[in-house]
């Protein structure tokens, strides 16, 4: 065999050769294996989220009362939102809850995490104390706080009167109820922020902190130039998480004020529940729920886009 002839044709990999036939079969097997694991979860997502969403949208176009199918009313339910004072009141209350909860819970969570990140005796017990309100039942906490802040027999008013201060209305006062509910919500939820911030602080290399100390950076400069940039993506995540929690705020409200007094604590989710299961206007309630969905989706997308542009997200 001469050099010009090269190797035999039988040894050359052709288009239909085994070298190219193997990878497609392997990829098909890998895809089949992947779908065998992901398939059941995908079916659950489709069955328990997308299909109910489609049914709820169809419901929002009717005047159904959950007992009868109802008649189609087109977009009348959505047009009625503009003239519904309770709907706008629920939006204002929800926005007030968001404005109070997110900044306070982030600042408080980071502050407590910094304290719990120190080598203190019995640190495990202290960490558990801040986590207990988060893992406890929100319904039980609502019942407990309704008693604690009761205007006649509550523990807080009892302490105020013993110190010579006037008793307060708290949950029975329309001017105070939303502030008290927001404070209770912060107390029950910020333990989650503490845990996440504590994990982020423990990921900061000790060498970086030691180098800053050697260079003469004090506690404030270390916090501002090392700690804050390190936990910035975590803060953005917790802000979005807190936004979702506020938009879904229901169980604590259900067992404490039930949206009162005079709708001073009603939130958008609680209003949806009232419309569907107290007033039996399920079609209109579904329209309010879709308005909540659209607003939530827009707020989350804007927050994520803003966070990426400002470098808050990785």
Secondary structure by P-SEA (a helix, b strand, c coil): ccccccccccccccccccccccaaaaaaaaaaaaaaaaaaaaaaaaaccaaaaaaaaaaaacccccccccccccccccccccccaaaaaaaaaaaaaaaacaaaaaaaaaaaaaaacccccaaaaaaaaaaccccccaaaaaaaaaaaacccccaaaaaaaaacbbbbbcccccccaaaaaaaaaaaacaaaaaaaaaaaaaaccaaaaaaaaaacccaaaaaaccccccaaaaaaaaaaaaaaaaaaccaaaaaccccccccccccaaaaaaaacccccaaaaaaaaaaaaaaaaaaaaaaaaaaaaaacccc
